[in-house]
Each structure stands twice: as C-alpha cells, then as structure tokens.
Amino acid sequence: MVNATKGQFITCDIPMAQFIVNMNSTLPASQKFIIHVLDNTHLFVQPHAAEMIRSAISEFRDKISYEKPA
C-alpha cells in the first residue's frame, strides 16, 4: 500500500537549506515542518510552512544586508 503526503518541494543552495533546517530544529516537535531532507539542496516540507519560510528568509536577508550610510 502506498502512503502519500502532501507537501512542497524546495530547491535552494546549501547555506539556505541549512538555514531552513536550523529554523526547523528550533521549533517544538508539534510545529516542525520538514517532512524529509532529500539531499543538500532539496527539502520536502509541509505546505503551510512555505510562507513562514519565505518571511524568515526575507527577514534574515534584511538583517545581513549592508546599507551605505548617507
């Protein structure tokens, strides 16, 4: 018998995948969203987590971006 799980497939570079895995590991067990880590650059996550991941990445990029002083 086949078991199917609905989710979203994410492709990214290795540092971003590690960021997502680390973000997942900081959550309590009931809120973890990674279904399976396929390899270094591909993740399969629960569909409701996509927007949360996008906003966390956007926030992270804003934090590490350099803005030239005026």
PDB file with one MODEL, atoms N, CA, C and O in Angstrom:
MODEL        1
ATOM      1  N   MET A   1       0.839  -1.179   0.000  1.00  0.00           N
ATOM      2  CA  MET A   1       0.000   0.000   0.000  1.00  0.00           C
ATOM      3  C   MET A   1       0.884   1.243   0.000  1.00  0.00           C
ATOM      4  O   MET A   1       1.911   1.287   0.678  1.00  0.00           O
ATOM      5  N   VAL A   2       0.481   2.233  -0.754  1.00  0.00           N
ATOM      6  CA  VAL A   2       1.254   3.463  -0.902  1.00  0.00           C
ATOM      7  C   VAL A   2       0.678   4.531   0.015  1.00  0.00           C
ATOM      8  O   VAL A   2      -0.536   4.729   0.063  1.00  0.00           O
ATOM      9  N   ASN A   3       1.547   5.213   0.738  1.00  0.00           N
ATOM     10  CA  ASN A   3       1.148   6.360   1.557  1.00  0.00           C
ATOM     11  C   ASN A   3       1.652   7.626   0.890  1.00  0.00           C
ATOM     12  O   ASN A   3       2.845   7.751   0.616  1.00  0.00           O
ATOM     13  N   ALA A   4       0.764   8.556   0.628  1.00  0.00           N
ATOM     14  CA  ALA A   4       1.148   9.823   0.004  1.00  0.00           C
ATOM     15  C   ALA A   4       1.031  10.943   1.029  1.00  0.00           C
ATOM     16  O   ALA A   4       0.117  10.962   1.853  1.00  0.00           O
ATOM     17  N   THR A   5       1.967  11.867   0.959  1.00  0.00           N
ATOM     18  CA  THR A   5       1.962  13.024   1.842  1.00  0.00           C
ATOM     19  C   THR A   5       1.997  14.282   0.995  1.00  0.00           C
ATOM     20  O   THR A   5       2.846  14.423   0.114  1.00  0.00           O
ATOM     21  N   LYS A   6       1.080  15.191   1.260  1.00  0.00           N
ATOM     22  CA  LYS A   6       1.051  16.454   0.533  1.00  0.00           C
ATOM     23  C   LYS A   6       2.107  17.375   1.133  1.00  0.00           C
ATOM     24  O   LYS A   6       2.246  17.461   2.354  1.00  0.00           O
ATOM     25  N   GLY A   7       2.851  18.062   0.269  1.00  0.00           N
ATOM     26  CA  GLY A   7       3.879  18.970   0.747  1.00  0.00           C
ATOM     27  C   GLY A   7       4.390  19.843  -0.375  1.00  0.00           C
ATOM     28  O   GLY A   7       3.876  19.821  -1.493  1.00  0.00           O
ATOM     29  N   GLN A   8       5.414  20.611  -0.053  1.00  0.00           N
ATOM     30  CA  GLN A   8       6.057  21.466  -1.048  1.00  0.00           C
ATOM     31  C   GLN A   8       7.510  21.076  -1.167  1.00  0.00           C
ATOM     32  O   GLN A   8       8.181  20.789  -0.175  1.00  0.00           O
ATOM     33  N   PHE A   9       7.984  21.069  -2.400  1.00  0.00           N
ATOM     34  CA  PHE A   9       9.366  20.740  -2.723  1.00  0.00           C
ATOM     35  C   PHE A   9      10.150  22.035  -2.806  1.00  0.00           C
ATOM     36  O   PHE A   9       9.776  22.940  -3.551  1.00  0.00           O
ATOM     37  N   ILE A  10      11.227  22.134  -2.053  1.00  0.00           N
ATOM     38  CA  ILE A  10      12.050  23.344  -2.032  1.00  0.00           C
ATOM     39  C   ILE A  10      13.430  23.019  -2.583  1.00  0.00           C
ATOM     40  O   ILE A  10      14.068  22.056  -2.156  1.00  0.00           O
ATOM     41  N   THR A  11      13.881  23.824  -3.529  1.00  0.00           N
ATOM     42  CA  THR A  11      15.230  23.740  -4.065  1.00  0.00           C
ATOM     43  C   THR A  11      15.951  25.033  -3.715  1.00  0.00           C
ATOM     44  O   THR A  11      15.447  26.121  -3.995  1.00  0.00           O
ATOM     45  N   CYS A  12      17.117  24.925  -3.110  1.00  0.00           N
ATOM     46  CA  CYS A  12      17.889  26.110  -2.739  1.00  0.00           C
ATOM     47  C   CYS A  12      19.365  25.731  -2.661  1.00  0.00           C
ATOM     48  O   CYS A  12      19.732  24.570  -2.841  1.00  0.00           O
ATOM     49  N   ASP A  13      20.205  26.729  -2.391  1.00  0.00           N
ATOM     50  CA  ASP A  13      21.615  26.412  -2.233  1.00  0.00           C
ATOM     51  C   ASP A  13      21.856  25.830  -0.832  1.00  0.00           C
ATOM     52  O   ASP A  13      20.971  25.869   0.024  1.00  0.00           O
ATOM     53  N   ILE A  14      23.037  25.303  -0.615  1.00  0.00           N
ATOM     54  CA  ILE A  14      23.349  24.597   0.635  1.00  0.00           C
ATOM     55  C   ILE A  14      23.219  25.496   1.868  1.00  0.00           C
ATOM     56  O   ILE A  14      22.606  25.073   2.848  1.00  0.00           O
ATOM     57  N   PRO A  15      23.771  26.728   1.864  1.00  0.00           N
ATOM     58  CA  PRO A  15      23.616  27.565   3.068  1.00  0.00           C
ATOM     59  C   PRO A  15      22.151  27.869   3.402  1.00  0.00           C
ATOM     60  O   PRO A  15      21.782  27.891   4.576  1.00  0.00           O
ATOM     61  N   MET A  16      21.317  28.101   2.389  1.00  0.00           N
ATOM     62  CA  MET A  16      19.917  28.396   2.652  1.00  0.00           C
ATOM     63  C   MET A  16      19.199  27.149   3.163  1.00  0.00           C
ATOM     64  O   MET A  16      18.330  27.251   4.029  1.00  0.00           O
ATOM     65  N   ALA A  17      19.547  25.987   2.646  1.00  0.00           N
ATOM     66  CA  ALA A  17      18.954  24.741   3.144  1.00  0.00           C
ATOM     67  C   ALA A  17      19.329  24.535   4.614  1.00  0.00           C
ATOM     68  O   ALA A  17      18.497  24.099   5.409  1.00  0.00           O
ATOM     69  N   GLN A  18      20.567  24.845   4.974  1.00  0.00           N
ATOM     70  CA  GLN A  18      20.984  24.716   6.370  1.00  0.00           C
ATOM     71  C   GLN A  18      20.244  25.720   7.253  1.00  0.00           C
ATOM     72  O   GLN A  18      19.919  25.413   8.399  1.00  0.00           O
ATOM     73  N   PHE A  19      19.981  26.902   6.735  1.00  0.00           N
ATOM     74  CA  PHE A  19      19.212  27.897   7.467  1.00  0.00           C
ATOM     75  C   PHE A  19      17.801  27.365   7.751  1.00  0.00           C
ATOM     76  O   PHE A  19      17.292  27.507   8.862  1.00  0.00           O
ATOM     77  N   ILE A  20      17.173  26.752   6.736  1.00  0.00           N
ATOM     78  CA  ILE A  20      15.819  26.214   6.900  1.00  0.00           C
ATOM     79  C   ILE A  20      15.817  25.041   7.876  1.00  0.00           C
ATOM     80  O   ILE A  20      14.920  24.939   8.714  1.00  0.00           O
ATOM     81  N   VAL A  21      16.808  24.157   7.780  1.00  0.00           N
ATOM     82  CA  VAL A  21      16.898  23.019   8.704  1.00  0.00           C
ATOM     83  C   VAL A  21      17.099  23.520  10.128  1.00  0.00           C
ATOM     84  O   VAL A  21      16.491  22.991  11.058  1.00  0.00           O
ATOM     85  N   ASN A  22      17.946  24.534  10.311  1.00  0.00           N
ATOM     86  CA  ASN A  22      18.182  25.094  11.633  1.00  0.00           C
ATOM     87  C   ASN A  22      16.908  25.753  12.175  1.00  0.00           C
ATOM     88  O   ASN A  22      16.591  25.623  13.357  1.00  0.00           O
ATOM     89  N   MET A  23      16.187  26.457  11.307  1.00  0.00           N
ATOM     90  CA  MET A  23      14.935  27.085  11.719  1.00  0.00           C
ATOM     91  C   MET A  23      13.942  26.017  12.190  1.00  0.00           C
ATOM     92  O   MET A  23      13.242  26.205  13.185  1.00  0.00           O
ATOM     93  N   ASN A  24      13.892  24.907  11.472  1.00  0.00           N
ATOM     94  CA  ASN A  24      13.003  23.801  11.835  1.00  0.00           C
ATOM     95  C   ASN A  24      13.416  23.175  13.171  1.00  0.00           C
ATOM     96  O   ASN A  24      12.556  22.805  13.970  1.00  0.00           O
ATOM     97  N   SER A  25      14.706  23.057  13.416  1.00  0.00           N
ATOM     98  CA  SER A  25      15.179  22.394  14.641  1.00  0.00           C
ATOM     99  C   SER A  25      14.941  23.237  15.893  1.00  0.00           C
ATOM    100  O   SER A  25      14.942  22.705  17.003  1.00  0.00           O
ATOM    101  N   THR A  26      14.739  24.541  15.727  1.00  0.00           N
ATOM    102  CA  THR A  26      14.491  25.390  16.896  1.00  0.00           C
ATOM    103  C   THR A  26      13.028  25.365  17.333  1.00  0.00           C
ATOM    104  O   THR A  26      12.699  25.861  18.410  1.00  0.00           O
ATOM    105  N   LEU A  27      12.155  24.798  16.519  1.00  0.00           N
ATOM    106  CA  LEU A  27      10.726  24.741  16.839  1.00  0.00           C
ATOM    107  C   LEU A  27      10.409  23.529  17.712  1.00  0.00           C
ATOM    108  O   LEU A  27      11.138  22.537  17.686  1.00  0.00           O
ATOM    109  N   PRO A  28       9.324  23.604  18.484  1.00  0.00           N
ATOM    110  CA  PRO A  28       8.895  22.423  19.241  1.00  0.00           C
ATOM    111  C   PRO A  28       8.443  21.316  18.282  1.00  0.00           C
ATOM    112  O   PRO A  28       8.109  21.588  17.129  1.00  0.00           O
ATOM    113  N   ALA A  29       8.434  20.094  18.753  1.00  0.00           N
ATOM    114  CA  ALA A  29       8.124  18.932  17.905  1.00  0.00           C
ATOM    115  C   ALA A  29       6.781  19.055  17.200  1.00  0.00           C
ATOM    116  O   ALA A  29       6.637  18.592  16.069  1.00  0.00           O
ATOM    117  N   SER A  30       5.810  19.662  17.840  1.00  0.00           N
ATOM    118  CA  SER A  30       4.479  19.772  17.233  1.00  0.00           C
ATOM    119  C   SER A  30       4.430  20.773  16.078  1.00  0.00           C
ATOM    120  O   SER A  30       3.475  20.766  15.302  1.00  0.00           O
ATOM    121  N   GLN A  31       5.450  21.639  15.952  1.00  0.00           N
ATOM    122  CA  GLN A  31       5.453  22.666  14.904  1.00  0.00           C
ATOM    123  C   GLN A  31       6.507  22.429  13.829  1.00  0.00           C
ATOM    124  O   GLN A  31       6.641  23.248  12.920  1.00  0.00           O
ATOM    125  N   LYS A  32       7.250  21.344  13.906  1.00  0.00           N
ATOM    126  CA  LYS A  32       8.272  21.071  12.889  1.00  0.00           C
ATOM    127  C   LYS A  32       7.604  20.877  11.540  1.00  0.00           C
ATOM    128  O   LYS A  32       6.548  20.251  11.446  1.00  0.00           O
ATOM    129  N   PHE A  33       8.224  21.418  10.487  1.00  0.00           N
ATOM    130  CA  PHE A  33       7.587  21.439   9.175  1.00  0.00           C
ATOM    131  C   PHE A  33       8.320  20.650   8.107  1.00  0.00           C
ATOM    132  O   PHE A  33       7.753  20.425   7.038  1.00  0.00           O
ATOM    133  N   ILE A  34       9.550  20.220   8.342  1.00  0.00           N
ATOM    134  CA  ILE A  34      10.280  19.450   7.339  1.00  0.00           C
ATOM    135  C   ILE A  34       9.789  18.004   7.378  1.00  0.00           C
ATOM    136  O   ILE A  34       9.828  17.346   8.418  1.00  0.00           O
ATOM    137  N   ILE A  35       9.327  17.530   6.229  1.00  0.00           N
ATOM    138  CA  ILE A  35       8.885  16.146   6.114  1.00  0.00           C
ATOM    139  C   ILE A  35      10.082  15.257   5.827  1.00  0.00           C
ATOM    140  O   ILE A  35      10.240  14.197   6.433  1.00  0.00           O
ATOM    141  N   HIS A  36      10.932  15.699   4.889  1.00  0.00           N
ATOM    142  CA  HIS A  36      12.114  14.898   4.532  1.00  0.00           C
ATOM    143  C   HIS A  36      13.179  15.794   3.903  1.00  0.00           C
ATOM    144  O   HIS A  36      12.867  16.648   3.073  1.00  0.00           O
ATOM    145  N   VAL A  37      14.427  15.597   4.297  1.00  0.00           N
ATOM    146  CA  VAL A  37      15.562  16.261   3.651  1.00  0.00           C
ATOM    147  C   VAL A  37      16.044  15.296   2.578  1.00  0.00           C
ATOM    148  O   VAL A  37      16.558  14.222   2.890  1.00  0.00           O
ATOM    149  N   LEU A  38      15.880  15.675   1.320  1.00  0.00           N
ATOM    150  CA  LEU A  38      16.212  14.775   0.215  1.00  0.00           C
ATOM    151  C   LEU A  38      17.712  14.728  -0.059  1.00  0.00           C
ATOM    152  O   LEU A  38      18.283  13.651  -0.229  1.00  0.00           O
ATOM    153  N   ASP A  39      18.342  15.889  -0.101  1.00  0.00           N
ATOM    154  CA  ASP A  39      19.797  15.990  -0.206  1.00  0.00           C
ATOM    155  C   ASP A  39      20.195  17.386   0.264  1.00  0.00           C
ATOM    156  O   ASP A  39      19.393  18.071   0.899  1.00  0.00           O
ATOM    157  N   ASN A  40      21.414  17.819  -0.037  1.00  0.00           N
ATOM    158  CA  ASN A  40      21.916  19.105   0.475  1.00  0.00           C
ATOM    159  C   ASN A  40      21.155  20.317  -0.029  1.00  0.00           C
ATOM    160  O   ASN A  40      21.189  21.368   0.611  1.00  0.00           O
ATOM    161  N   THR A  41      20.467  20.199  -1.160  1.00  0.00           N
ATOM    162  CA  THR A  41      19.807  21.358  -1.752  1.00  0.00           C
ATOM    163  C   THR A  41      18.308  21.167  -1.985  1.00  0.00           C
ATOM    164  O   THR A  41      17.667  22.036  -2.575  1.00  0.00           O
ATOM    165  N   HIS A  42      17.744  20.058  -1.538  1.00  0.00           N
ATOM    166  CA  HIS A  42      16.321  19.784  -1.764  1.00  0.00           C
ATOM    167  C   HIS A  42      15.652  19.341  -0.465  1.00  0.00           C
ATOM    168  O   HIS A  42      16.131  18.446   0.231  1.00  0.00           O
ATOM    169  N   LEU A  43      14.526  19.998  -0.160  1.00  0.00           N
ATOM    170  CA  LEU A  43      13.764  19.686   1.041  1.00  0.00           C
ATOM    171  C   LEU A  43      12.304  19.481   0.658  1.00  0.00           C
ATOM    172  O   LEU A  43      11.810  20.089  -0.292  1.00  0.00           O
ATOM    173  N   PHE A  44      11.622  18.620   1.403  1.00  0.00           N
ATOM    174  CA  PHE A  44      10.188  18.421   1.238  1.00  0.00           C
ATOM    175  C   PHE A  44       9.539  18.850   2.542  1.00  0.00           C
ATOM    176  O   PHE A  44       9.788  18.250   3.588  1.00  0.00           O
ATOM    177  N   VAL A  45       8.699  19.894   2.487  1.00  0.00           N
ATOM    178  CA  VAL A  45       8.129  20.484   3.702  1.00  0.00           C
ATOM    179  C   VAL A  45       6.606  20.486   3.640  1.00  0.00           C
ATOM    180  O   VAL A  45       6.012  20.308   2.577  1.00  0.00           O
ATOM    181  N   GLN A  46       5.994  20.689   4.788  1.00  0.00           N
ATOM    182  CA  GLN A  46       4.539  20.790   4.850  1.00  0.00           C
ATOM    183  C   GLN A  46       4.095  22.044   4.094  1.00  0.00           C
ATOM    184  O   GLN A  46       4.779  23.066   4.149  1.00  0.00           O
ATOM    185  N   PRO A  47       2.966  21.981   3.392  1.00  0.00           N
ATOM    186  CA  PRO A  47       2.553  23.103   2.540  1.00  0.00           C
ATOM    187  C   PRO A  47       2.290  24.404   3.288  1.00  0.00           C
ATOM    188  O   PRO A  47       2.491  25.480   2.725  1.00  0.00           O
ATOM    189  N   HIS A  48       1.851  24.336   4.526  1.00  0.00           N
ATOM    190  CA  HIS A  48       1.542  25.559   5.270  1.00  0.00           C
ATOM    191  C   HIS A  48       2.803  26.325   5.677  1.00  0.00           C
ATOM    192  O   HIS A  48       2.710  27.484   6.082  1.00  0.00           O
ATOM    193  N   ALA A  49       3.965  25.706   5.579  1.00  0.00           N
ATOM    194  CA  ALA A  49       5.205  26.326   6.038  1.00  0.00           C
ATOM    195  C   ALA A  49       5.859  27.226   4.998  1.00  0.00           C
ATOM    196  O   ALA A  49       6.791  27.958   5.331  1.00  0.00           O
ATOM    197  N   ALA A  50       5.408  27.197   3.770  1.00  0.00           N
ATOM    198  CA  ALA A  50       6.070  27.939   2.694  1.00  0.00           C
ATOM    199  C   ALA A  50       6.148  29.433   2.976  1.00  0.00           C
ATOM    200  O   ALA A  50       7.210  30.036   2.826  1.00  0.00           O
ATOM    201  N   GLU A  51       5.039  30.034   3.382  1.00  0.00           N
ATOM    202  CA  GLU A  51       5.044  31.479   3.639  1.00  0.00           C
ATOM    203  C   GLU A  51       5.898  31.818   4.858  1.00  0.00           C
ATOM    204  O   GLU A  51       6.571  32.849   4.872  1.00  0.00           O
ATOM    205  N   MET A  52       5.877  30.970   5.874  1.00  0.00           N
ATOM    206  CA  MET A  52       6.704  31.184   7.061  1.00  0.00           C
ATOM    207  C   MET A  52       8.189  31.148   6.688  1.00  0.00           C
ATOM    208  O   MET A  52       8.974  31.959   7.180  1.00  0.00           O
ATOM    209  N   ILE A  53       8.570  30.211   5.823  1.00  0.00           N
ATOM    210  CA  ILE A  53       9.966  30.105   5.376  1.00  0.00           C
ATOM    211  C   ILE A  53      10.354  31.339   4.576  1.00  0.00           C
ATOM    212  O   ILE A  53      11.430  31.899   4.782  1.00  0.00           O
ATOM    213  N   ARG A  54       9.482  31.770   3.660  1.00  0.00           N
ATOM    214  CA  ARG A  54       9.774  32.970   2.852  1.00  0.00           C
ATOM    215  C   ARG A  54       9.982  34.196   3.724  1.00  0.00           C
ATOM    216  O   ARG A  54      10.914  34.969   3.501  1.00  0.00           O
ATOM    217  N   SER A  55       9.121  34.379   4.712  1.00  0.00           N
ATOM    218  CA  SER A  55       9.245  35.568   5.565  1.00  0.00           C
ATOM    219  C   SER A  55      10.497  35.491   6.438  1.00  0.00           C
ATOM    220  O   SER A  55      11.141  36.514   6.670  1.00  0.00           O
ATOM    221  N   ALA A  56      10.853  34.311   6.923  1.00  0.00           N
ATOM    222  CA  ALA A  56      12.073  34.162   7.734  1.00  0.00           C
ATOM    223  C   ALA A  56      13.316  34.444   6.894  1.00  0.00           C
ATOM    224  O   ALA A  56      14.258  35.078   7.370  1.00  0.00           O
ATOM    225  N   ILE A  57      13.323  33.978   5.654  1.00  0.00           N
ATOM    226  CA  ILE A  57      14.457  34.231   4.760  1.00  0.00           C
ATOM    227  C   ILE A  57      14.551  35.717   4.440  1.00  0.00           C
ATOM    228  O   ILE A  57      15.645  36.281   4.434  1.00  0.00           O
ATOM    229  N   SER A  58      13.420  36.353   4.174  1.00  0.00           N
ATOM    230  CA  SER A  58      13.407  37.782   3.883  1.00  0.00           C
ATOM    231  C   SER A  58      13.930  38.585   5.072  1.00  0.00           C
ATOM    232  O   SER A  58      14.727  39.508   4.905  1.00  0.00           O
ATOM    233  N   GLU A  59      13.481  38.232   6.254  1.00  0.00           N
ATOM    234  CA  GLU A  59      13.943  38.906   7.473  1.00  0.00           C
ATOM    235  C   GLU A  59      15.443  38.701   7.675  1.00  0.00           C
ATOM    236  O   GLU A  59      16.155  39.636   8.041  1.00  0.00           O
ATOM    237  N   PHE A  60      15.922  37.486   7.438  1.00  0.00           N
ATOM    238  CA  PHE A  60      17.347  37.179   7.578  1.00  0.00           C
ATOM    239  C   PHE A  60      18.169  37.991   6.579  1.00  0.00           C
ATOM    240  O   PHE A  60      19.207  38.547   6.937  1.00  0.00           O
ATOM    241  N   ARG A  61      17.711  38.062   5.336  1.00  0.00           N
ATOM    242  CA  ARG A  61      18.440  38.827   4.317  1.00  0.00           C
ATOM    243  C   ARG A  61      18.467  40.309   4.645  1.00  0.00           C
ATOM    244  O   ARG A  61      19.477  40.975   4.419  1.00  0.00           O
ATOM    245  N   ASP A  62      17.375  40.832   5.174  1.00  0.00           N
ATOM    246  CA  ASP A  62      17.335  42.239   5.578  1.00  0.00           C
ATOM    247  C   ASP A  62      18.334  42.509   6.699  1.00  0.00           C
ATOM    248  O   ASP A  62      18.965  43.565   6.730  1.00  0.00           O
ATOM    249  N   LYS A  63      18.478  41.557   7.618  1.00  0.00           N
ATOM    250  CA  LYS A  63      19.406  41.718   8.734  1.00  0.00           C
ATOM    251  C   LYS A  63      20.864  41.736   8.285  1.00  0.00           C
ATOM    252  O   LYS A  63      21.677  42.475   8.841  1.00  0.00           O
ATOM    253  N   ILE A  64      21.197  40.924   7.278  1.00  0.00           N
ATOM    254  CA  ILE A  64      22.591  40.800   6.897  1.00  0.00           C
ATOM    255  C   ILE A  64      22.985  41.701   5.724  1.00  0.00           C
ATOM    256  O   ILE A  64      24.142  41.704   5.304  1.00  0.00           O
ATOM    257  N   SER A  65      22.018  42.470   5.194  1.00  0.00           N
ATOM    258  CA  SER A  65      22.309  43.357   4.079  1.00  0.00           C
ATOM    259  C   SER A  65      22.990  44.638   4.558  1.00  0.00           C
ATOM    260  O   SER A  65      22.625  45.205   5.589  1.00  0.00           O
ATOM    261  N   TYR A  66      23.968  45.074   3.802  1.00  0.00           N
ATOM    262  CA  TYR A  66      24.692  46.303   4.140  1.00  0.00           C
ATOM    263  C   TYR A  66      24.025  47.477   3.423  1.00  0.00           C
ATOM    264  O   TYR A  66      23.740  47.418   2.227  1.00  0.00           O
ATOM    265  N   GLU A  67      23.788  48.533   4.179  1.00  0.00           N
ATOM    266  CA  GLU A  67      23.283  49.755   3.580  1.00  0.00           C
ATOM    267  C   GLU A  67      24.321  50.846   3.790  1.00  0.00           C
ATOM    268  O   GLU A  67      24.762  51.097   4.911  1.00  0.00           O
ATOM    269  N   LYS A  68      24.697  51.481   2.709  1.00  0.00           N
ATOM    270  CA  LYS A  68      25.694  52.520   2.755  1.00  0.00           C
ATOM    271  C   LYS A  68      25.131  53.732   3.505  1.00  0.00           C
ATOM    272  O   LYS A  68      24.029  54.189   3.202  1.00  0.00           O
ATOM    273  N   PRO A  69      25.884  54.256   4.485  1.00  0.00           N
ATOM    274  CA  PRO A  69      25.403  55.437   5.213  1.00  0.00           C
ATOM    275  C   PRO A  69      25.251  56.631   4.269  1.00  0.00           C
ATOM    276  O   PRO A  69      26.003  56.777   3.306  1.00  0.00           O
ATOM    277  N   ALA A  70      24.288  57.460   4.559  1.00  0.00           N
ATOM    278  CA  ALA A  70      24.024  58.644   3.714  1.00  0.00           C
ATOM    279  C   ALA A  70      25.012  59.741   3.972  1.00  0.00           C
ATOM    280  O   ALA A  70      24.935  60.801   3.350  1.00  0.00           O
TER     281      ALA A  70
ENDMDL
END
